[in-house]
Amino acid sequence: MGEINKVLFHIYSLGKGGAERVVTTLAGEMARRGMEVVIATLATEKEEYPLPEGVRRADVGLSEAENKKGRLSRMRMRIKKLRDCLSKERPDVVYAFMQTANYRAIMAADPLKIPVIISVRSDPKVDYASKKQKFLSNMLYKKAAGSVFQTTGARDFFPEEIASKAAVILNPISEKYLKTERAADIRKVFAAVGRFHDAKDYMTLVRAFERFLKDHEEYTLEIYGGDSGDNSRLQVAEYVHGHALDDKILFMGSRSNVADCIRDVTAYVLSSKYEGLPNALMEAMALGLPVIATDCPSGGPAALISDGENGLLAEAGNPRELAAAMAKMAENPEDAQRVADEAKKIREIAGTARITDEWLDYAKRCI
């Protein structure tokens, strides 16, 4: 197997999304082990994960003048800037995250003979549905040294030539969630965590909670997360206000200490239409919270939860089923605790050190 001393991650930015969290967690652990680690990004967001200690950041984005050029010119310049960065850095392997970064990394690294491992982070039936994306991904991903998927369902979407040499690896759980315990005193609160985005389907969640409130009026719902800018937050806020739920459904915003904020809630709820492998769900399980999630494509929640054993699954887009799951957790605290104790076992298989080992071992096999 090849030796790995220097790694370069490529992703659009370090904005507060799931893929960005995985990149910073892996990069930080690799740097802690004495490896040289670079994260190459195109942009800087207003809210970002902090750069881990010992990790360098390389800017491969375009200038203001370059961004005014045509789409094809911009694409070529981005590939060239990343290629120049790779030529200068000469990493042993490139880990690319997300669709366009995957494409860009393969095209930039191919002439330099630097191995690239791509990572698909969402439901490929959404991101790769069009004929154009199927053609591009099939053509380019065959050139990658390897591919990492979050679920077998996502892996099996792609042709055998790609899927047969791929790895399915869980997301690493941040150490702070491994060191934080569920509180002894539980609030009558359900919590959801994640940026407002159409994929999160918070509208179904608030409708489910509205239904749940008819028999459990003492409870509240807290939603932690910023605004992705796709108008979903506004739509949900208008519904909450229009149905006089302002004192029952609270928008908590983005928090750096979410683990401390939710460690005493009745249960965590994920209501997504589709997901890769949701970090927030894994973290809630690691905290020892009872968890409820939609059984959505591409199978991330179902890969983590055995219904009734370490959590509850509900049909995506079905407020009645979500409400029934919340009622089950609220009305049966002893059973909820049993489920939470089982969920907490995820700590044993998804700690940062173990998942980093899997990424590095897979890369060594690939190169």
BALOBA-1460 file (C-alpha; in Angstrom, 3 decimals):
// residues 367
<rec num="1" residu="m" x="0.000" y="0.000" z="0.000"/>
<rec num="2" residu="g" x="1.087" y="3.574" z="-0.696"/>
<rec num="3" residu="e" x="2.286" y="5.862" z="2.076"/>
<rec num="4" residu="i" x="0.398" y="9.069" z="2.773"/>
<rec num="5" residu="n" x="2.230" y="11.998" z="4.325"/>
<rec num="6" residu="k" x="0.480" y="14.924" z="2.670"/>
<rec num="7" residu="v" x="-3.236" y="15.321" z="1.929"/>
<rec num="8" residu="l" x="-5.197" y="18.000" z="0.100"/>
<rec num="9" residu="f" x="-8.956" y="18.364" z="0.550"/>
<rec num="10" residu="h" x="-10.966" y="20.197" z="-2.096"/>
<rec num="11" residu="i" x="-14.405" y="21.650" z="-1.376"/>
<rec num="12" residu="y" x="-16.198" y="24.840" z="-2.376"/>
<rec num="13" residu="s" x="-15.988" y="26.497" z="1.052"/>
<rec num="14" residu="l" x="-15.991" y="25.752" z="4.782"/>
<rec num="15" residu="g" x="-19.546" y="27.044" z="5.226"/>
<rec num="16" residu="k" x="-21.575" y="25.311" z="7.912"/>
<rec num="17" residu="g" x="-22.844" y="22.286" z="6.020"/>
<rec num="18" residu="g" x="-22.486" y="18.564" z="6.590"/>
<rec num="19" residu="a" x="-19.717" y="17.940" z="4.056"/>
<rec num="20" residu="e" x="-17.738" y="20.899" z="5.356"/>
<rec num="21" residu="r" x="-17.973" y="19.536" z="8.875"/>
<rec num="22" residu="v" x="-16.622" y="16.164" z="7.744"/>
<rec num="23" residu="v" x="-13.733" y="17.846" z="5.891"/>
<rec num="24" residu="t" x="-12.664" y="19.958" z="8.871"/>
<rec num="25" residu="t" x="-12.988" y="17.011" z="11.270"/>
<rec num="26" residu="l" x="-10.906" y="14.673" z="9.101"/>
<rec num="27" residu="a" x="-8.363" y="17.384" z="8.286"/>
<rec num="28" residu="g" x="-7.920" y="18.257" z="11.940"/>
<rec num="29" residu="e" x="-7.369" y="14.634" z="12.960"/>
<rec num="30" residu="m" x="-4.860" y="14.024" z="10.152"/>
<rec num="31" residu="a" x="-2.927" y="17.164" z="11.108"/>
<rec num="32" residu="r" x="-2.954" y="16.053" z="14.747"/>
<rec num="33" residu="r" x="-1.231" y="12.861" z="13.609"/>
<rec num="34" residu="g" x="1.604" y="14.877" z="12.080"/>
<rec num="35" residu="m" x="0.484" y="14.838" z="8.452"/>
<rec num="36" residu="e" x="0.712" y="17.902" z="6.234"/>
<rec num="37" residu="v" x="-2.855" y="18.916" z="5.385"/>
<rec num="38" residu="v" x="-4.191" y="21.568" z="3.000"/>
<rec num="39" residu="i" x="-7.817" y="22.517" z="2.302"/>
<rec num="40" residu="a" x="-8.297" y="24.174" z="-1.098"/>
<rec num="41" residu="t" x="-11.471" y="26.254" z="-1.360"/>
<rec num="42" residu="l" x="-13.043" y="28.586" z="-3.904"/>
<rec num="43" residu="a" x="-14.891" y="30.892" z="-1.528"/>
<rec num="44" residu="t" x="-15.193" y="32.173" z="2.025"/>
<rec num="45" residu="e" x="-18.646" y="32.227" z="3.624"/>
<rec num="46" residu="k" x="-19.952" y="34.547" z="6.337"/>
<rec num="47" residu="e" x="-20.347" y="31.616" z="8.725"/>
<rec num="48" residu="e" x="-17.715" y="28.899" z="8.490"/>
<rec num="49" residu="y" x="-16.207" y="26.112" z="10.537"/>
<rec num="50" residu="p" x="-12.874" y="27.259" z="11.970"/>
<rec num="51" residu="l" x="-9.753" y="26.026" z="10.256"/>
<rec num="52" residu="p" x="-8.335" y="23.191" z="12.390"/>
<rec num="53" residu="e" x="-5.009" y="23.679" z="14.114"/>
<rec num="54" residu="g" x="-2.091" y="22.683" z="11.886"/>
<rec num="55" residu="v" x="-4.150" y="22.812" z="8.658"/>
<rec num="56" residu="r" x="-3.387" y="25.287" z="5.867"/>
<rec num="57" residu="r" x="-5.995" y="26.772" z="3.566"/>
<rec num="58" residu="a" x="-5.350" y="27.485" z="-0.111"/>
<rec num="59" residu="d" x="-7.504" y="29.907" z="-2.106"/>
<rec num="60" residu="v" x="-8.244" y="28.557" z="-5.598"/>
<rec num="61" residu="g" x="-11.192" y="30.872" z="-6.267"/>
<rec num="62" residu="l" x="-11.561" y="33.552" z="-8.905"/>
<rec num="63" residu="s" x="-11.019" y="37.273" z="-8.597"/>
<rec num="64" residu="e" x="-13.909" y="39.713" z="-8.945"/>
<rec num="65" residu="a" x="-12.882" y="40.450" z="-12.542"/>
<rec num="66" residu="e" x="-12.541" y="36.754" z="-13.401"/>
<rec num="67" residu="n" x="-15.998" y="36.045" z="-12.001"/>
<rec num="68" residu="k" x="-17.471" y="38.400" z="-14.613"/>
<rec num="69" residu="k" x="-16.349" y="36.180" z="-17.489"/>
<rec num="70" residu="g" x="-18.528" y="33.565" z="-19.161"/>
<rec num="71" residu="r" x="-19.471" y="30.276" z="-17.496"/>
<rec num="72" residu="l" x="-17.114" y="28.150" z="-19.595"/>
<rec num="73" residu="s" x="-14.215" y="30.530" z="-18.999"/>
<rec num="74" residu="r" x="-14.868" y="30.485" z="-15.265"/>
<rec num="75" residu="m" x="-14.898" y="26.697" z="-15.231"/>
<rec num="76" residu="r" x="-11.563" y="26.510" z="-17.081"/>
<rec num="77" residu="m" x="-9.936" y="29.090" z="-14.810"/>
<rec num="78" residu="r" x="-11.069" y="27.236" z="-11.678"/>
<rec num="79" residu="i" x="-9.618" y="23.994" z="-12.967"/>
<rec num="80" residu="k" x="-6.352" y="25.750" z="-13.835"/>
<rec num="81" residu="k" x="-6.098" y="27.415" z="-10.417"/>
<rec num="82" residu="l" x="-6.659" y="24.107" z="-8.670"/>
<rec num="83" residu="r" x="-4.133" y="22.412" z="-10.968"/>
<rec num="84" residu="d" x="-1.562" y="25.120" z="-10.184"/>
<rec num="85" residu="c" x="-2.212" y="24.555" z="-6.476"/>
<rec num="86" residu="l" x="-1.800" y="20.790" z="-6.856"/>
<rec num="87" residu="s" x="1.379" y="21.253" z="-8.866"/>
<rec num="88" residu="k" x="2.802" y="23.422" z="-6.090"/>
<rec num="89" residu="e" x="1.621" y="21.295" z="-3.149"/>
<rec num="90" residu="r" x="2.123" y="17.813" z="-4.655"/>
<rec num="91" residu="p" x="-0.107" y="15.940" z="-2.169"/>
<rec num="92" residu="d" x="-0.028" y="12.154" z="-2.000"/>
<rec num="93" residu="v" x="-3.799" y="12.118" z="-2.426"/>
<rec num="94" residu="v" x="-6.656" y="14.562" z="-3.044"/>
<rec num="95" residu="y" x="-9.966" y="14.092" z="-1.242"/>
<rec num="96" residu="a" x="-12.733" y="15.951" z="-3.128"/>
<rec num="97" residu="f" x="-16.141" y="16.612" z="-1.602"/>
<rec num="98" residu="m" x="-19.379" y="17.388" z="-3.446"/>
<rec num="99" residu="q" x="-20.325" y="17.117" z="-7.098"/>
<rec num="100" residu="t" x="-18.629" y="20.063" z="-8.831"/>
<rec num="101" residu="a" x="-15.546" y="19.813" z="-6.609"/>
<rec num="102" residu="n" x="-15.304" y="16.135" z="-7.561"/>
<rec num="103" residu="y" x="-15.399" y="16.980" z="-11.267"/>
<rec num="104" residu="r" x="-12.919" y="19.827" z="-10.873"/>
<rec num="105" residu="a" x="-10.441" y="17.798" z="-8.850"/>
<rec num="106" residu="i" x="-10.361" y="14.938" z="-11.348"/>
<rec num="107" residu="m" x="-9.828" y="17.271" z="-14.314"/>
<rec num="108" residu="a" x="-7.170" y="19.281" z="-12.459"/>
<rec num="109" residu="a" x="-5.226" y="16.301" z="-11.108"/>
<rec num="110" residu="d" x="-5.363" y="13.938" z="-14.076"/>
<rec num="111" residu="p" x="-2.447" y="15.510" z="-16.063"/>
<rec num="112" residu="l" x="-0.365" y="15.607" z="-12.864"/>
<rec num="113" residu="k" x="-0.976" y="11.907" z="-12.098"/>
<rec num="114" residu="i" x="-2.092" y="12.788" z="-8.558"/>
<rec num="115" residu="p" x="-4.700" y="10.321" z="-7.252"/>
<rec num="116" residu="v" x="-8.134" y="11.706" z="-6.437"/>
<rec num="117" residu="i" x="-10.724" y="10.120" z="-4.172"/>
<rec num="118" residu="i" x="-14.144" y="11.637" z="-4.732"/>
<rec num="119" residu="s" x="-16.951" y="11.745" z="-2.190"/>
<rec num="120" residu="v" x="-20.693" y="11.800" z="-2.907"/>
<rec num="121" residu="r" x="-22.474" y="13.432" z="0.035"/>
<rec num="122" residu="s" x="-26.162" y="13.588" z="-0.869"/>
<rec num="123" residu="d" x="-28.823" y="11.572" z="-2.682"/>
<rec num="124" residu="p" x="-27.445" y="10.860" z="-6.184"/>
<rec num="125" residu="k" x="-30.991" y="10.436" z="-7.503"/>
<rec num="126" residu="v" x="-31.297" y="14.187" z="-6.980"/>
<rec num="127" residu="d" x="-27.817" y="15.474" z="-7.863"/>
<rec num="128" residu="y" x="-27.139" y="13.090" z="-10.751"/>
<rec num="129" residu="a" x="-30.647" y="12.683" z="-12.164"/>
<rec num="130" residu="s" x="-30.192" y="14.484" z="-15.491"/>
<rec num="131" residu="k" x="-28.659" y="12.870" z="-18.573"/>
<rec num="132" residu="k" x="-25.895" y="15.469" z="-18.497"/>
<rec num="133" residu="q" x="-24.907" y="14.693" z="-14.909"/>
<rec num="134" residu="k" x="-25.092" y="10.943" z="-15.461"/>
<rec num="135" residu="f" x="-22.788" y="11.281" z="-18.466"/>
<rec num="136" residu="l" x="-20.313" y="13.576" z="-16.682"/>
<rec num="137" residu="s" x="-20.164" y="11.543" z="-13.488"/>
<rec num="138" residu="n" x="-19.824" y="8.206" z="-15.276"/>
<rec num="139" residu="m" x="-17.061" y="9.576" z="-17.509"/>
<rec num="140" residu="l" x="-15.082" y="11.394" z="-14.819"/>
<rec num="141" residu="y" x="-15.573" y="9.160" z="-11.781"/>
<rec num="142" residu="k" x="-14.030" y="6.239" z="-13.665"/>
<rec num="143" residu="k" x="-10.808" y="8.249" z="-13.659"/>
<rec num="144" residu="a" x="-10.813" y="8.682" z="-9.891"/>
<rec num="145" residu="a" x="-8.528" y="6.493" z="-7.817"/>
<rec num="146" residu="g" x="-11.516" y="5.742" z="-5.596"/>
<rec num="147" residu="s" x="-14.933" y="6.870" z="-4.434"/>
<rec num="148" residu="v" x="-16.406" y="7.219" z="-0.953"/>
<rec num="149" residu="f" x="-20.142" y="6.983" z="-0.349"/>
<rec num="150" residu="q" x="-22.163" y="7.380" z="2.822"/>
<rec num="151" residu="t" x="-24.658" y="4.602" z="2.091"/>
<rec num="152" residu="t" x="-24.854" y="1.478" z="-0.053"/>
<rec num="153" residu="g" x="-27.908" y="2.988" z="-1.743"/>
<rec num="154" residu="a" x="-25.869" y="5.953" z="-2.969"/>
<rec num="155" residu="r" x="-23.012" y="3.681" z="-4.085"/>
<rec num="156" residu="d" x="-25.281" y="1.360" z="-6.035"/>
<rec num="157" residu="f" x="-26.735" y="4.242" z="-8.051"/>
<rec num="158" residu="f" x="-23.498" y="4.345" z="-10.046"/>
<rec num="159" residu="p" x="-22.235" y="1.849" z="-12.650"/>
<rec num="160" residu="e" x="-20.425" y="-1.281" z="-11.482"/>
<rec num="161" residu="e" x="-17.088" y="0.058" z="-12.718"/>
<rec num="162" residu="i" x="-17.343" y="2.851" z="-10.125"/>
<rec num="163" residu="a" x="-19.297" y="1.083" z="-7.376"/>
<rec num="164" residu="s" x="-17.162" y="-2.067" z="-7.298"/>
<rec num="165" residu="k" x="-14.044" y="-0.240" z="-6.090"/>
<rec num="166" residu="a" x="-15.838" y="2.239" z="-3.832"/>
<rec num="167" residu="a" x="-15.930" y="2.417" z="-0.037"/>
<rec num="168" residu="v" x="-18.914" y="3.135" z="2.207"/>
<rec num="169" residu="i" x="-17.702" y="5.093" z="5.245"/>
<rec num="170" residu="l" x="-19.687" y="6.676" z="8.059"/>
<rec num="171" residu="n" x="-19.192" y="10.326" z="8.930"/>
<rec num="172" residu="p" x="-16.882" y="11.015" z="11.880"/>
<rec num="173" residu="i" x="-18.592" y="12.245" z="15.020"/>
<rec num="174" residu="s" x="-16.942" y="15.284" z="16.568"/>
<rec num="175" residu="e" x="-15.215" y="14.677" z="19.891"/>
<rec num="176" residu="k" x="-17.437" y="17.181" z="21.691"/>
<rec num="177" residu="y" x="-20.436" y="14.933" z="21.076"/>
<rec num="178" residu="l" x="-18.516" y="11.935" z="22.380"/>
<rec num="179" residu="k" x="-17.657" y="13.778" z="25.583"/>
<rec num="180" residu="t" x="-21.105" y="15.274" z="26.260"/>
<rec num="181" residu="e" x="-23.763" y="13.293" z="28.105"/>
<rec num="182" residu="r" x="-27.543" y="13.588" z="28.053"/>
<rec num="183" residu="a" x="-28.851" y="15.700" z="30.925"/>
<rec num="184" residu="a" x="-30.620" y="14.132" z="33.891"/>
<rec num="185" residu="d" x="-33.452" y="16.686" z="33.838"/>
<rec num="186" residu="i" x="-35.327" y="16.517" z="30.537"/>
<rec num="187" residu="r" x="-37.218" y="19.473" z="29.086"/>
<rec num="188" residu="k" x="-40.530" y="18.979" z="27.283"/>
<rec num="189" residu="v" x="-38.906" y="20.003" z="24.026"/>
<rec num="190" residu="f" x="-38.276" y="18.387" z="20.658"/>
<rec num="191" residu="a" x="-35.250" y="19.627" z="18.717"/>
<rec num="192" residu="a" x="-34.261" y="19.710" z="15.057"/>
<rec num="193" residu="v" x="-30.802" y="20.730" z="13.862"/>
<rec num="194" residu="g" x="-29.793" y="21.840" z="10.359"/>
<rec num="195" residu="r" x="-29.851" y="24.810" z="8.037"/>
<rec num="196" residu="f" x="-33.215" y="25.796" z="6.611"/>
<rec num="197" residu="h" x="-33.312" y="24.194" z="3.169"/>
<rec num="198" residu="d" x="-36.039" y="22.600" z="1.092"/>
<rec num="199" residu="a" x="-34.382" y="19.187" z="1.558"/>
<rec num="200" residu="k" x="-34.832" y="19.430" z="5.354"/>
<rec num="201" residu="d" x="-38.618" y="19.703" z="4.887"/>
<rec num="202" residu="y" x="-39.194" y="21.715" z="8.060"/>
<rec num="203" residu="m" x="-42.716" y="22.448" z="6.811"/>
<rec num="204" residu="t" x="-43.664" y="18.809" z="7.350"/>
<rec num="205" residu="l" x="-42.028" y="18.962" z="10.774"/>
<rec num="206" residu="v" x="-44.012" y="22.001" z="11.947"/>
<rec num="207" residu="r" x="-47.248" y="20.488" z="10.644"/>
<rec num="208" residu="a" x="-46.447" y="17.283" z="12.514"/>
<rec num="209" residu="f" x="-45.697" y="19.216" z="15.683"/>
<rec num="210" residu="e" x="-48.919" y="21.193" z="15.306"/>
<rec num="211" residu="r" x="-50.788" y="17.886" z="15.198"/>
<rec num="212" residu="f" x="-48.805" y="16.571" z="18.181"/>
<rec num="213" residu="l" x="-49.667" y="19.697" z="20.222"/>
<rec num="214" residu="k" x="-53.381" y="18.884" z="20.222"/>
<rec num="215" residu="d" x="-52.768" y="16.296" z="22.950"/>
<rec num="216" residu="h" x="-49.422" y="17.606" z="24.299"/>
<rec num="217" residu="e" x="-49.810" y="21.358" z="24.623"/>
<rec num="218" residu="e" x="-47.022" y="21.656" z="27.207"/>
<rec num="219" residu="y" x="-44.289" y="20.875" z="24.632"/>
<rec num="220" residu="t" x="-42.263" y="23.165" z="22.349"/>
<rec num="221" residu="l" x="-40.177" y="22.609" z="19.232"/>
<rec num="222" residu="e" x="-36.734" y="24.206" z="18.826"/>
<rec num="223" residu="i" x="-35.149" y="24.418" z="15.361"/>
<rec num="224" residu="y" x="-31.398" y="25.116" z="15.324"/>
<rec num="225" residu="g" x="-29.847" y="26.274" z="12.065"/>
<rec num="226" residu="g" x="-29.134" y="29.204" z="9.810"/>
<rec num="227" residu="d" x="-30.786" y="30.259" z="6.566"/>
<rec num="228" residu="s" x="-29.598" y="28.727" z="3.285"/>
<rec num="229" residu="g" x="-31.318" y="31.503" z="1.332"/>
<rec num="230" residu="d" x="-33.687" y="29.243" z="-0.607"/>
<rec num="231" residu="n" x="-36.808" y="30.884" z="0.907"/>
<rec num="232" residu="s" x="-37.726" y="27.822" z="2.983"/>
<rec num="233" residu="r" x="-37.171" y="29.607" z="6.300"/>
<rec num="234" residu="l" x="-39.540" y="32.396" z="5.294"/>
<rec num="235" residu="q" x="-42.210" y="29.905" z="4.251"/>
<rec num="236" residu="v" x="-41.965" y="28.030" z="7.531"/>
<rec num="237" residu="a" x="-41.957" y="31.255" z="9.559"/>
<rec num="238" residu="e" x="-45.091" y="32.481" z="7.766"/>
<rec num="239" residu="y" x="-46.846" y="29.187" z="8.499"/>
<rec num="240" residu="v" x="-45.839" y="29.302" z="12.179"/>
<rec num="241" residu="h" x="-47.041" y="32.885" z="12.562"/>
<rec num="242" residu="g" x="-50.224" y="32.306" z="10.545"/>
<rec num="243" residu="h" x="-51.189" y="29.356" z="12.754"/>
<rec num="244" residu="a" x="-50.427" y="31.180" z="16.029"/>
<rec num="245" residu="l" x="-47.537" y="28.846" z="16.879"/>
<rec num="246" residu="d" x="-44.916" y="31.508" z="17.609"/>
<rec num="247" residu="d" x="-44.624" y="30.567" z="21.283"/>
<rec num="248" residu="k" x="-44.483" y="26.834" z="20.526"/>
<rec num="249" residu="i" x="-42.099" y="26.614" z="17.551"/>
<rec num="250" residu="l" x="-38.875" y="28.530" z="18.152"/>
<rec num="251" residu="f" x="-36.196" y="29.428" z="15.600"/>
<rec num="252" residu="m" x="-32.959" y="29.201" z="17.570"/>
<rec num="253" residu="g" x="-30.553" y="30.224" z="14.791"/>
<rec num="254" residu="s" x="-27.065" y="28.861" z="14.243"/>
<rec num="255" residu="r" x="-25.239" y="27.887" z="17.442"/>
<rec num="256" residu="s" x="-21.662" y="26.799" z="18.079"/>
<rec num="257" residu="n" x="-22.728" y="24.942" z="21.237"/>
<rec num="258" residu="v" x="-25.625" y="22.878" z="19.891"/>
<rec num="259" residu="a" x="-24.608" y="19.833" z="21.939"/>
<rec num="260" residu="d" x="-25.115" y="21.805" z="25.157"/>
<rec num="261" residu="c" x="-28.382" y="23.264" z="23.879"/>
<rec num="262" residu="i" x="-30.079" y="19.963" z="23.045"/>
<rec num="263" residu="r" x="-28.645" y="17.541" z="25.606"/>
<rec num="264" residu="d" x="-31.782" y="17.885" z="27.757"/>
<rec num="265" residu="v" x="-34.533" y="17.612" z="25.108"/>
<rec num="266" residu="t" x="-37.191" y="14.900" z="24.979"/>
<rec num="267" residu="a" x="-36.056" y="13.782" z="21.518"/>
<rec num="268" residu="y" x="-34.291" y="14.861" z="18.343"/>
<rec num="269" residu="v" x="-36.275" y="14.919" z="15.072"/>
<rec num="270" residu="l" x="-35.029" y="14.828" z="11.471"/>
<rec num="271" residu="s" x="-37.708" y="15.482" z="8.842"/>
<rec num="272" residu="s" x="-35.713" y="15.479" z="5.581"/>
<rec num="273" residu="k" x="-37.033" y="14.663" z="2.102"/>
<rec num="274" residu="y" x="-33.617" y="13.257" z="1.211"/>
<rec num="275" residu="e" x="-30.229" y="13.016" z="2.888"/>
<rec num="276" residu="g" x="-26.796" y="11.545" z="2.542"/>
<rec num="277" residu="l" x="-25.725" y="10.488" z="6.018"/>
<rec num="278" residu="p" x="-26.978" y="13.232" z="8.359"/>
<rec num="279" residu="n" x="-24.303" y="14.463" z="10.758"/>
<rec num="280" residu="a" x="-26.846" y="16.016" z="13.105"/>
<rec num="281" residu="l" x="-28.676" y="12.697" z="13.476"/>
<rec num="282" residu="m" x="-25.443" y="10.851" z="14.258"/>
<rec num="283" residu="e" x="-24.480" y="13.493" z="16.798"/>
<rec num="284" residu="a" x="-27.868" y="13.331" z="18.507"/>
<rec num="285" residu="m" x="-27.484" y="9.558" z="18.758"/>
<rec num="286" residu="a" x="-23.980" y="9.960" z="20.208"/>
<rec num="287" residu="l" x="-25.374" y="12.339" z="22.834"/>
<rec num="288" residu="g" x="-27.706" y="9.568" z="23.952"/>
<rec num="289" residu="l" x="-30.894" y="11.287" z="22.770"/>
<rec num="290" residu="p" x="-33.981" y="9.423" z="21.599"/>
<rec num="291" residu="v" x="-34.109" y="10.070" z="17.847"/>
<rec num="292" residu="i" x="-36.837" y="10.192" z="15.208"/>
<rec num="293" residu="a" x="-36.021" y="10.402" z="11.499"/>
<rec num="294" residu="t" x="-37.736" y="10.097" z="8.151"/>
<rec num="295" residu="d" x="-36.902" y="6.992" z="6.140"/>
<rec num="296" residu="c" x="-35.767" y="9.127" z="3.225"/>
<rec num="297" residu="p" x="-33.512" y="8.429" z="0.225"/>
<rec num="298" residu="s" x="-30.661" y="7.653" z="-0.208"/>
<rec num="299" residu="g" x="-31.089" y="5.573" z="2.909"/>
<rec num="300" residu="g" x="-28.901" y="7.452" z="5.400"/>
<rec num="301" residu="p" x="-31.326" y="7.454" z="8.350"/>
<rec num="302" residu="a" x="-32.293" y="3.820" z="7.742"/>
<rec num="303" residu="a" x="-28.607" y="2.879" z="7.672"/>
<rec num="304" residu="l" x="-28.265" y="4.338" z="11.173"/>
<rec num="305" residu="i" x="-31.623" y="3.443" z="12.735"/>
<rec num="306" residu="s" x="-33.301" y="0.088" z="13.267"/>
<rec num="307" residu="d" x="-36.892" y="1.165" z="13.805"/>
<rec num="308" residu="g" x="-37.953" y="0.666" z="17.395"/>
<rec num="309" residu="e" x="-34.495" y="-0.454" z="18.540"/>
<rec num="310" residu="n" x="-32.255" y="2.625" z="18.520"/>
<rec num="311" residu="g" x="-34.708" y="5.170" z="17.146"/>
<rec num="312" residu="l" x="-37.965" y="5.590" z="15.259"/>
<rec num="313" residu="l" x="-38.424" y="5.908" z="11.502"/>
<rec num="314" residu="a" x="-41.347" y="7.674" z="9.826"/>
<rec num="315" residu="e" x="-42.382" y="8.059" z="6.210"/>
<rec num="316" residu="a" x="-40.841" y="11.132" z="4.558"/>
<rec num="317" residu="g" x="-43.334" y="13.933" z="3.993"/>
<rec num="318" residu="n" x="-45.905" y="12.372" z="6.334"/>
<rec num="319" residu="p" x="-46.766" y="14.702" z="9.256"/>
<rec num="320" residu="r" x="-49.172" y="12.144" z="10.746"/>
<rec num="321" residu="e" x="-46.412" y="9.539" z="11.143"/>
<rec num="322" residu="l" x="-43.960" y="12.082" z="12.549"/>
<rec num="323" residu="a" x="-46.543" y="13.261" z="15.065"/>
<rec num="324" residu="a" x="-47.243" y="9.664" z="16.130"/>
<rec num="325" residu="a" x="-43.512" y="9.053" z="16.645"/>
<rec num="326" residu="m" x="-43.231" y="12.193" z="18.795"/>
<rec num="327" residu="a" x="-46.208" y="11.068" z="20.851"/>
<rec num="328" residu="k" x="-44.613" y="7.666" z="21.381"/>
<rec num="329" residu="m" x="-41.419" y="9.277" z="22.691"/>
<rec num="330" residu="a" x="-43.271" y="11.748" z="24.927"/>
<rec num="331" residu="e" x="-45.711" y="9.238" z="26.393"/>
<rec num="332" residu="n" x="-43.236" y="6.412" z="27.007"/>
<rec num="333" residu="p" x="-40.136" y="7.929" z="28.667"/>
<rec num="334" residu="e" x="-38.722" y="4.584" z="29.834"/>
<rec num="335" residu="d" x="-38.950" y="3.123" z="26.334"/>
<rec num="336" residu="a" x="-37.500" y="6.335" z="24.917"/>
<rec num="337" residu="q" x="-34.519" y="5.980" z="27.247"/>
<rec num="338" residu="r" x="-34.011" y="2.358" z="26.169"/>
<rec num="339" residu="v" x="-33.956" y="3.476" z="22.534"/>
<rec num="340" residu="a" x="-31.551" y="6.308" z="23.406"/>
<rec num="341" residu="d" x="-29.165" y="3.929" z="25.176"/>
<rec num="342" residu="e" x="-29.032" y="1.801" z="22.019"/>
<rec num="343" residu="a" x="-28.520" y="4.871" z="19.829"/>
<rec num="344" residu="k" x="-25.544" y="5.926" z="21.915"/>
<rec num="345" residu="k" x="-23.648" y="2.820" z="20.786"/>
<rec num="346" residu="i" x="-22.865" y="4.694" z="17.566"/>
<rec num="347" residu="r" x="-19.942" y="6.175" z="19.527"/>
<rec num="348" residu="e" x="-18.197" y="2.808" z="19.212"/>
<rec num="349" residu="i" x="-18.185" y="2.792" z="15.393"/>
<rec num="350" residu="a" x="-18.050" y="6.449" z="14.339"/>
<rec num="351" residu="g" x="-15.452" y="8.153" z="16.512"/>
<rec num="352" residu="t" x="-13.148" y="10.575" z="14.702"/>
<rec num="353" residu="a" x="-10.026" y="8.422" z="15.071"/>
<rec num="354" residu="r" x="-11.685" y="5.284" z="13.739"/>
<rec num="355" residu="i" x="-13.302" y="6.994" z="10.730"/>
<rec num="356" residu="t" x="-10.052" y="8.797" z="9.880"/>
<rec num="357" residu="d" x="-8.312" y="5.413" z="9.878"/>
<rec num="358" residu="e" x="-10.876" y="4.158" z="7.373"/>
<rec num="359" residu="w" x="-10.330" y="7.127" z="5.036"/>
<rec num="360" residu="l" x="-6.548" y="6.740" z="5.177"/>
<rec num="361" residu="d" x="-6.576" y="2.947" z="4.822"/>
<rec num="362" residu="y" x="-8.857" y="3.189" z="1.819"/>
<rec num="363" residu="a" x="-6.625" y="5.819" z="0.200"/>
<rec num="364" residu="k" x="-3.558" y="3.638" z="0.751"/>
<rec num="365" residu="r" x="-5.270" y="0.757" z="-1.023"/>
<rec num="366" residu="c" x="-6.304" y="3.032" z="-3.888"/>
<rec num="367" residu="i" x="-2.866" y="4.509" z="-4.555"/>
